Amino acid sequence: MIINDENYINNSIRTYKDEFKRRLILSKIDMTQTKEKGTSSSRVARKILQEVSSRGRKVAILFAVNNEYAPYLGVTLASLVEHAGVREYELIVLYRDLNERNRELLGHIVDRFGRESTGRFRLRFMEMPIKLTDYNFAPGYKSLSDECWYRLFSPELFPEYDKILWLDGDTLIRTDVADLYATDMGDDWIAACRWDYGIIGLLERERRQKQPKLGPYFTKVLGIKRPKEDYVNSGVMLLNLRAMREHGVQERLLEAAQNPDMYFHDQCAINMVCQGHIHYVDSVWNGLIWFRTDNLPLKYRKKALSDKKNRNLIHWAGGPKPWELPQCEAAFEWWNVARRTPYYEQILYTNICAIMRGEMDKKFTEFRNVL
């Protein structure tokens, strides 16, 4: 089922009505009468309780995308649906610039791959109701899309959920993400994987080059004393929306994200604000591709290579993507899914053009240098 639900926020008050009905039933209905089959109050009680409890059984997953990135999100959605279990999945796509054609194609992917799965899916498109121009977000170490900031508003945007799973659009799912969604977070605000190998590699390279930059940044700017152990990658992240609302975490994140010293975009704001309230999950749930094992000290290399073989989810964070560099690590798996989506020819055409432009720019540079 596909829903274009731009006004969803305005209707979220229904959630609280459902919760009120549930509490009313538990407190006022005579349970002996409820057990009697055939009584109208019994049937009403069961029906409302089932409706309310079904929301808790859904696996809520959040994405954010624009027209340019839609084909790659299509591959992520296809892999997720293909490996889904028997649960109900609420797939929410936040967007500001996503045309009708892309919404239809993404819906087609969920329907097509959903027929091969045992799960039940609802794909919902929601136009981002908040203007990012009202905020002065930090530019970071390189220009990333505005959609990366959307997750910071999740507690406000989705009051009907206690938790939601955020997935980047450059991921490939290899197992049922409902297992990750079922993580018991307690009162922690987020659940995520350590970016340990990436941090270790960067810090080791700085040590060899004797140019310390990130080390002091992590400890002095972010206040993270043990970045190797405590810093997480935010591309795969389970958000405890209930706890975040209770502790005003969204406001803190938005304030931190506008600090001009933020280096890794919103990821640093999340790490700075949430430290001490992070539930760390096994690294198999965020199999990061772009870290070089030769940058790692020997004691980390064996474990890093082992983790690469047992990934539940592959994430091309940082370096070239599989559609940009087909010979990169694990790209074959990505293309195996991509060629079964309706975006396949578009992906090929877009990247052939990009390669040709790159070669032309290179030749132009060489010719200019000669002149």
N, C-alpha and C positions, 0 to 999 in steps of 0.2 A: 504494500500500500504506500502510495506517495502522497505527501501532503505539502502544499505550498502555504505555509502558515505564517504570514508576515505579522498577523495580529495575535500571535500566540501569547505574548507577554501579557496582553490586556485580559486574556481569559484565564490566566494562571490562578486567579482567586478561587476557581473551582476546586483546586487542590485542597484548600483550607476548608471548603464546604464539605468535601468528602471526609476529611479528618474529623470535622465536627460531628458528622453523621455516625462515624465509627465510635467516637467517644460516647455519644448519646445512646447508641445501642448497647454498649458494654455496661453503661451505668443504669439504664432505666428499663431495659427489657427483662422480663422474668425469664431466666434461662430454662426453667421447666417448661414454660410455654413455648420457648424457642425450639425445644427438642420435639415438640408435638408436630408430627407431619400433617400438613394440610391447613394449618392455621395461617392466616394472611401475614401476621406479624413475624412468624417464623420464616416464611418465604422472603419477606422484605429484608429481614435481618441477614439471612444468608447471602442474598443477592448483593447488598451493599458491602458487606464484609469481604466478599470475594472480589468485588471491583476495587476496593481500597488495597487489599493485600496483593492483587495482581501487579500493581505499580511497583511494589518492592521486589517482585520477581524479575522484572525486566532488566536487561543489561543495557544501560544508557551509554552511548558512545558519541563523542562530539568531534566534529571536524570543522575546519574553516578553509575556504577555497575561493579562488577567482577564476575567470575564464581561462587564463593562461595555464593554470595548474590543474584544471578539471580532468584532463586525460590521465594524469598521474594519480590523482585521487581515485579515479575509476579503477585502476589496477589494485590499489589498496582495498577498496570496497569489495572487489571481486574475490581477492584472497581471503578477506575476513568472512564473507558470506559462505564461501566454499568450505571453510574449516569450522563453521559454527556448529554448535551442539543442538540440543533440543529446547533451549531456552527461547524466550521472546527477546528480540533485540530492537531497541529504539535507536535508529541511526539519524543523528541530527547534523545537518550541514548549515553552518553559519556562512553568510556571504554578504557582500556589498555589491559585487559586480559579477553576476552569474546569469547568463542569458537562458532563455527558455529551452533552446536546443540542448545545452549542457545539462540542464535539469532533467530533461527527458532521457538523455543517454545514460546518466547516472542511475536513474530509476530503472531503465532497461537492464542495466548490469545487475542490480540487486534482484530484480525479478528473474532474470535468466539463471544466475548462479544460485539463487535461492531455491529454484526447483530441484537442484541437485543436493540440497542440504536438508537436514531434519529440523532446522530452526524456523522460527516465524519472525518476519522482519517488517518494520514500518520505517520508511525513509521520509524524513521531514525536512523541508527546506525552510530556513528562517532568515529573513533579511536582518542584518545587524542594525538594531535600533539606536545605537549609541554612536555619536560622531567622534572619531578619533582626533579630529581637528581641535576639539575642546581640551586636548591633553598635549603636553609637550614631551612626548616620549623620547628617550635617549636613542640616538642613531645606531649605536653599537659599532662593532669592529668592521662590519660590512652591511650593505643595504639588504634588508630582508623585507618581505611583504608585510603589509599592514595586518594581514590576517593572523599573524603570530601573536598579536596583542589581544585578540578576541578572548582567549581563554581566561584572561585576568578578570573578566566580567562575569564569569560563569555563576558565582553565587547569586548574583542579582538576576541574571537572565533565566535561570532554571530553578525557581523556588519549589517546584514540584518534586525535585529529586534530592535525596540525601547525599548521593555521590554520583559522579559521572567520570567516564574514562575518556581522556583526551588522546588522540592519535594524530601524529603528523602525516602529511600526505606522501612522504617519501619512505613509507614503511611497507613491508610485505609480511603478511600474517601466515604462520605455518601451523597454528594449532588454534584451539577454541579460546578466544580472549575472555570468555565467561569465567574461566579459572582465575585469571588475573583480577577480574571485576569482583570476584568473591573474596578477595583479600580482606582479612580482618584488620582494619586500620586503627581500631580503638578510638582514641580522641586525637590522633595525629591528623594534620591538615592535608597532607599529600602522601602518596605512596609512589616511589619512583626508583630507578636503578642508578647506582653510583656511576659517575663518569670517570671511574678510577683510572682505566688504562689511558684514556685521552689526557687526563690531568698529569699522570705520571710521565707520559711521553713528552708532553710540552715542558714540564719542569725539568726533565732530564736533558732535553735539548738546550734549554736555557743555561743549565749548569755547565754543559760542555762548551757552549759558546761564551760563557761568562757574561751573559747579558740578562740579568734577572729583571723581569718585568711582571710576569703573571704571578709569581710567588708573592711579592709584596702587595699586589692588587687583591689577591684572594684574602690575605690576612688583614690588611689595613683598611681597604675600601669596603669589602664585603663582611669583614669581621669573622671569617671562617678560618679557624686556627688549624684545622686538619683537612685541607681541600682534597687530598688523595682519598680520604675515607668518607668525607661528608658531602662533597659537592655532587649533585645529581644532574642528569640530562633530562630536560623537560619535554622532549618529543613524545615520550610515552609516559603518561602520568595519570594516576587515579586521584581525583579531587574529592575530598571529604567536604561537600558543600554545606552540610549541616554544621560541622564544627567551624568552618570558615565564616559562616554567617554569625555564629555565636560569638566569635572572637574578633569580628571586624577585619578579617584578613584582606578582603578585597580592597578596602581603603588603604591599608598599609602597602599592598602590592602596587597600587596605582601611584602612590607617592614615591615609592622606591624606583619605579620604572621611569620616572621623570628626572631621576638623578643623571646628569650628563656624563658621569663617570662609569655608567654601566657599560660593560665591554661585550659580553655575549648576549646582547639584546635583552628580552624579558626573562631569559633563563637565569641571569644573575640576580635580578630582582626577586624571583621566586626562591632562589637559594638563600639570599640574604634575609628575607622576611621569615621564611619557613624553617630555618635551621633550629634544631631542637624539637621540631614537630614533624619530622619526616620519618615515614615508615619505609625502610629500605627493602626492596624486593630483589629476588635473584636476577642477575645480569642476563639470564637467558631471555627475559622479557623485553630487553632492549639491546638486541645484538648489533652494536655499533660497528660499522664497516671501517670507517676511515681513522684508524690509528695504526701506526707503523710499529710492528713488534720489534724492529731493530732499534727503535728509540727506547725500548723498555729495558730496565736492568734484567739480568738473567733470571732472577728469582721470580719475576712476573711473567716471563714469556711462555712457560709451559702451561700455566693456568689460562693465559689469554688465548692460546691456540686451541685449548680444550673447549673453552667457552664458545669459540667461533663455530665449532662443530655441533653444538647442542642448542642452537638458538630457536626459541619459540617464535621470535619476531626479528626480522632483519630491518635495520634502520640505516639509511645512507645519509647520515648527518655530517655536515661539514664539506667534504670534498665533492668531486664529480658524481653525478647521479648515473644510474644504469642506462637511462635513455640518452645521456650525453656521452658516455664512454662504455659501449657495449662489452668491452673486454675487462671491465672492472670486476672486482670480487662479487660473486653471487648474482651477477647481472643475468646469467642464463635463467635463473629461477624467475626473475622479474619479467623477462621477455616471454617466458613460457606462459605466464598469465596474461601479459599485455596483448599477445597475438590472438587471444580468445575474446577480447573486448571489442566493441565497435569503434574504439579510438585508435586501433592499431595503425591504420594507414595514415591518420593524422599525425601520430607520434613520429612515424618514419619520415613523413614529409617535412615536419617542423625541424627535425634534427638534421636532416640532409641539408636543408637550407642554412641552418646554423653552422654546419661544418664548412659549407661553401663560402659563407661570409667570412668565417675565420681564416680560411685559406687565402681569400682575396685580400683581407686586411694584412695578412702576413706578407704577401707579394707586394702590396702597396708600400708597406713599411720598408721592405728591402729596396724597392725602387727609389723611394724617397732618400734613403741613406746613400745610395749610389749618386743621386743628383747632388 
